């Protein structure tokens, strides 16, 4: 992987650190539960927030590295002209759907930050950081998707990178 110090790589590092934090929290909870009979308060609530953040922060690096699932089962049998006629509307639909998701999650994140939204369980856990991470992850994913579409040959926009 070529590290360019881009926002996508930083998001991947943050997601990785979140997974490590999730692992350490789970180990601490299990050990404390085994030794004292009670786990770390709020483990479930924090785990939900951390995991959601990590998943969405990691989407862009998966797109950048080509790890997202793609198949050319349908398009490999088509002529280049028909392939383009089939794939271009799919790309447009993907862009539309991603923009719609970014708008919806962005508005939700904005509202969540204004209200300092939190989840109540054993302890109060703020969930607005996860909502912001979700929106940021989608924006980075869309950016990487556009870069990948631009990089590919116009006659075969879904070829493997």
N, C-alpha and C positions, 0 to 999 in steps of 0.2 A: 504494500500500500504506500502510495506517495503522500507523505504528510505535508500539506501546504499551509497548515495552521489556519484552516478555514473554519467558518462557523459549524459546518457539518462535522469536522473532526472534533471540535470542542464539544459539540452535543454528544458525540459518541463517547468521549472521555467522561462527560458528566453521567451519561447512562451507565457506563461501566462502573463508575464510582458508586452510583446508586445500587447497582446489583451487589457490589461488595458490601455496602452498608446493609442491604437487605439480608445478605447471608450472615453478617455478624450479628444483626438483630435477632435473627432466627436461632442462631447457635446460642446466644446469650439467653434467649427465652427458654430454650429447651434445657440448658444447663441449670438455670435458676429454678425452673419448674421441677427438675429432677432432684435438686439439692434441698429446696425449701418448700416445694409443693405449690408455689405461686410463681407465675411467669412475669415477664416484664410488662407492666401496665401499658396498654395501647399498642401492643405488637401487631395485632390484626389491623387496626386502623392505619398505623404508619405503613405497614406492608402494602396495603391497598394503594395508598397515595404514591409511595415510592415506585411500586411496580408499574402503575399507569404512566408515571413520568418517564421511566426508563424505556418502556415500549415505544412511546411516541418520539422520544429523543433519539432512538436508534433507527428509526425508519429511513432517514436520509442517508446514513452511511451504508445501509443495506442497498439502497437504490444506487448510490455512487459506485459501490463495489460489484454490482450486478448480482447480488445475492437474492434479490426479490424474485419470486417465481414468475417465469415467462415461458410461454410455449408458442411454437409456430406450427402446431399441428394442422390448423386450418389454412394458414397463409402459405405454407411451404409448397402446397400443391397448386397455387395460383400463379398466373403470369404476373410479371412486374406491374403492369397497368392495373390489373384486377386487384393485386395485392395492395397497391396504393389506394385504390377506391374502397377497399375493405378496411384498411388500417387507419387512414386519415380521419374518418368519422369516429373511430374508437379513441384516437388521441384527443380529438375535440371533446368527446364525452368525458374522458378522464380529466381533462383540464377543467371542464365545467363543474364536474363533481367535486374535484379538489378545491376549487374556488368557493363552492357552496359550503363545503366542510370548514374551510378556513374562516369564512364569514360567520357561520353559526358558532363555531367554537371560540372565535375571537370575541364575539358579542357576549357569550357566556362567561369567558374569562374576565372580560372587562367588568361585567356586573359582579362577578365573584370577588374580584379585587376590591371593588368599591364597598362591598358588604363585609369584607374580611371573612368570607364564607369558611366554615369549619364543619367537621363531622363530629358528632357527639357519640361517644362510646364510653369506654372506661375513663378515657381522658379526652379533652377537646383537641382535635387534630386539624390544623388548617388545610383545606383542600384547594385553595386558590392557587398555590404554586403548581399543583398538578394540572390544573386547567390552563394555566399559562404555558406550561411545558407541552401540553397537548397541542395548543395552537402553534407554538414555535416549531415543534416537530413536524407538523403538517406543512408549514411555510417552507421549512428546509427540504422536506420531501418533494414538494412541488418544484422548488428551485433545481434540485438534482434531477428530477424527471425532465424538466425543460432542457437542462444541459445535455442529458443523455439523448433526448430526441434530436436536438440540434447536431450532436456529434455523428449521428448515424447517416448513412447514405439515404438521400431522398427516395430512391426507388425501393428501399427495404428498411423502413423505419423501426422494425422490431428485431433487427438482426442482433446477435449477441455481441456485446462490446468486446 
